[in-house]
Amino acid sequence: METEMLDQKQLDNLSKRVTAAVGLSKLQALSTTQAQMCEVMLAKRLEKVDYQTDQIKDAEFVGIYEMVTEELQPIDW
């Protein structure tokens, strides 16, 4: 994930927000490929908002998770 534009505090906050929005058990159930897909999509979203993490709504984290797990590579795939 492109994280050069975020400091450690921002990364920690972003991680907490993603976990709170999606749920730890769901994140832990992702395959490596699914996790990578989520990271790529989040990185692209961060780039679009110039790495201003507060510009990303929690529903967007859920949307990225759902797009990956329901459309791109379903969990039972």
C-alpha positions in Angstrom: 0.0 0.0 0.0 1.2 3.5 -0.8 1.8 4.9 2.6 4.6 7.4 2.1 2.2 10.2 2.5 1.0 9.1 5.9 2.8 9.2 9.2 2.6 6.4 11.7 -0.1 8.1 13.8 -2.2 8.5 10.7 -1.7 4.8 9.7 -2.6 3.7 13.2 -5.8 5.8 13.2 -6.7 4.5 9.7 -6.2 0.9 10.8 -8.4 1.5 13.8 -11.1 3.1 11.7 -11.0 0.2 9.1 -11.2 -2.3 11.9 -14.1 -0.6 13.6 -16.0 -0.1 10.3 -15.5 -3.6 8.9 -15.0 -5.7 12.0 -11.9 -7.5 13.1 -13.2 -11.0 12.5 -14.1 -10.2 8.9 -10.7 -8.7 8.3 -9.0 -11.7 9.8 -11.0 -14.0 7.5 -9.7 -12.4 4.3 -7.3 -14.4 2.2 -4.0 -12.9 1.4 -5.2 -12.0 -2.1 -8.3 -10.4 -0.8 -6.4 -8.4 1.8 -4.0 -7.2 -1.0 -7.0 -6.2 -3.1 -8.5 -4.2 -0.3 -5.1 -2.5 0.3 -4.8 -1.5 -3.3 -8.3 -0.1 -3.4 -7.8 1.8 -0.2 -4.5 3.2 -1.5 -6.2 4.4 -4.7 -8.9 6.1 -2.6 -6.3 7.7 -0.4 -4.5 9.0 -3.4 -7.8 10.6 -4.7 -8.3 12.5 -1.4 -4.6 13.6 -1.3 -4.0 11.3 1.7 -6.5 13.2 3.9 -7.8 10.2 5.8 -10.6 12.2 7.4 -12.1 12.6 3.9 -12.8 8.9 3.7 -16.1 7.8 5.3 -16.4 4.6 7.2 -19.0 3.4 4.7 -16.2 3.5 2.1 -14.1 1.0 4.1 -17.1 -1.3 4.2 -17.7 -0.8 0.5 -14.2 -1.7 -0.4 -14.5 -4.9 1.8 -17.8 -5.8 0.2 -16.6 -5.2 -3.4 -13.6 -7.5 -2.8 -15.5 -10.2 -0.9 -18.7 -10.2 -2.9 -17.6 -9.2 -6.4 -13.9 -9.5 -7.2 -13.1 -12.6 -5.2 -15.9 -14.0 -3.1 -14.8 -15.7 0.2 -16.1 -19.1 -1.0 -14.3 -18.7 -4.3 
